[in-house]
Amino acid sequence: MHLRDKIEHLENPEFDALAKKMQVGERLRKKNPYVLSSKLWLNVEARVDFKPKVHIIFSKDLYEKLTPEERLAAAAHEFAHIREGHYVEYYNRLIFNIMLYAPMLIVILPLGYLVYAMFAIGPSFLWSTASLFTLGLLLIAIVFTLGMLNRRRSRTWENLEISADRIAANFVDPRSIASVLLKIDRLRSEAHVPFNKRISLFLEKDHPEVEIRIRELCAVSTCE
């Protein structure tokens, strides 16, 4: 993985034709609507600018391993997200995650101070023990409650991924969509997972299992 993200402009006339066909061309930014990223880890993303305009980012390592049909299928999936306005849900989820983890930090910081005080001053300060216990229970309550809500929102995003697969299947070969999913899953299983990616995978699960996505795709399309 590169320490600095090297962005390269991507020329693909088939993407332009597909974007027009899926009626998302006007929502793409005019300059560099498709780019390759050296830092993005085996993924394809649709990102929104402040305007707002959207651009599609391919992981360079992934793009080079996909066939032309698979590249088009991956783009169709992201275009489906743009077509249905799913990125609005993405930013709602981002704000929710900030609300989820900020209280944890607020509780953990004084909790750490109390642990230090108990060792530095001694256990004679009963208020420290009581406060430590109370804050610990509060932290558990916050994590449990907001964690359940976060999981519910993750299921919502999982449904959006399945929806995007199905919409894309109306414009590209569904077998290519399934092929992309299987290839990304295989490449990730063979690759070393970066530390920052391990953290994000631990904190949230926003994509269904590949088997589930292919099963849902094949339920409405011909995948054989």
SVG drawing of the C-alpha trace seen along z (x, -y; Angstrom):
<svg xmlns="http://www.w3.org/2000/svg" viewBox="-37 -23 41 44">
<polyline fill="none" stroke="black" stroke-width="0.4" points="0.0,0.0 1.1,-3.5 1.5,-6.0 0.3,-8.8 -2.7,-8.5 -1.8,-8.9 -4.9,-9.8 -4.9,-9.1 -7.5,-10.2 -9.4,-7.3 -10.6,-7.4 -13.3,-4.8 -15.9,-5.7 -18.0,-2.7 -18.5,-4.3 -19.7,-7.5 -22.2,-5.6 -23.4,-3.6 -23.8,-6.7 -25.9,-8.3 -28.0,-5.1 -28.6,-5.0 -29.4,-8.7 -26.6,-9.7 -24.3,-11.6 -25.6,-15.0 -24.7,-14.0 -21.1,-13.2 -18.5,-15.9 -17.3,-17.2 -13.6,-17.1 -12.2,-13.6 -15.5,-11.8 -13.6,-8.5 -10.3,-8.1 -7.8,-5.4 -6.5,-5.5 -3.3,-3.9 -4.5,-4.0 -8.0,-2.7 -7.9,1.0 -9.4,3.4 -12.7,1.4 -14.8,-0.8 -16.5,-3.9 -18.8,-6.7 -17.8,-9.9 -19.7,-13.1 -18.1,-16.6 -19.4,-19.6 -21.3,-20.9 -22.6,-18.1 -21.2,-16.2 -20.2,-12.5 -17.1,-10.8 -16.3,-7.1 -13.0,-5.9 -11.5,-2.5 -8.7,-1.0 -5.8,-0.8 -4.8,2.7 -8.4,3.9 -9.0,2.1 -6.0,3.8 -7.3,7.3 -10.8,6.8 -11.9,7.7 -13.6,4.9 -17.0,6.5 -16.3,6.6 -15.2,3.0 -18.4,2.0 -20.4,4.1 -18.6,2.4 -19.3,-1.0 -23.0,-0.1 -23.3,0.8 -21.9,-2.6 -24.1,-4.3 -27.1,-2.6 -26.2,-4.1 -26.0,-7.5 -29.3,-6.9 -31.2,-6.1 -29.5,-8.7 -28.0,-6.2 -25.1,-8.4 -27.5,-10.5 -27.9,-7.5 -24.1,-7.1 -23.6,-10.6 -26.5,-10.0 -24.6,-6.9 -21.3,-8.9 -23.0,-11.4 -24.5,-8.6 -21.1,-6.9 -19.7,-10.2 -22.6,-10.3 -21.9,-6.7 -18.2,-6.9 -18.0,-10.4 -19.8,-9.5 -17.4,-6.5 -14.4,-8.9 -16.1,-11.2 -16.6,-8.4 -13.2,-6.6 -11.1,-9.7 -12.3,-10.3 -12.4,-6.6 -8.7,-6.4 -8.0,-9.2 -9.7,-7.5 -7.8,-4.3 -4.6,-6.3 -5.8,-8.0 -6.5,-4.7 -3.0,-3.4 -1.3,-6.7 -3.2,-7.8 -4.4,-4.5 -7.7,-2.6 -8.7,-4.6 -10.6,-7.0 -13.9,-5.2 -15.4,-7.9 -12.9,-7.0 -14.0,-3.4 -17.7,-4.3 -17.1,-6.7 -15.1,-4.2 -17.8,-1.6 -20.6,-4.1 -18.7,-5.3 -18.0,-1.7 -21.7,-0.9 -22.5,-4.0 -20.0,-3.1 -21.4,0.4 -24.9,-1.0 -23.9,-3.5 -22.0,-0.9 -24.8,1.6 -27.6,-0.8 -25.9,-2.7 -24.3,0.5 -27.8,2.1 -28.9,-1.1 -25.8,-1.0 -26.4,2.6 -29.9,1.7 -28.6,-1.0 -26.0,1.4 -28.8,3.7 -30.4,0.8 -27.1,0.1 -26.8,3.9 -30.2,3.7 -29.1,0.7 -26.1,2.8 -28.5,5.6 -30.8,3.0 -27.8,1.5 -26.8,5.0 -30.3,5.6 -30.6,2.2 -27.2,2.6 -28.3,6.0 -30.8,4.2 -28.0,2.5 -25.1,5.0 -24.7,8.7 -25.6,9.9 -23.0,12.7 -20.3,9.9 -21.6,8.4 -21.4,11.8 -17.9,12.3 -16.7,8.9 -18.1,9.8 -16.3,13.2 -13.1,11.7 -12.9,9.0 -13.7,11.5 -10.9,13.8 -8.4,11.0 -9.1,9.7 -8.8,13.2 -5.4,13.6 -4.1,10.1 -2.7,8.7 -5.4,6.6 -4.1,3.1 -4.4,2.1 -6.7,-0.8 -9.0,1.5 -9.1,4.0 -10.3,1.2 -13.1,0.2 -14.2,3.8 -14.3,4.2 -16.3,1.1 -19.0,1.6 -20.3,4.0 -21.9,2.2 -21.9,4.9 -23.7,8.3 -21.8,11.5 -20.9,12.2 -22.9,15.4 -26.0,13.4 -25.5,10.7 -25.2,13.3 -28.2,15.3 -30.3,12.1 -29.0,11.1 -29.8,14.4 -33.2,14.4 -34.2,11.7 -31.7,12.2 -30.1,15.0 -26.7,15.6 -25.9,18.9"/>
</svg>
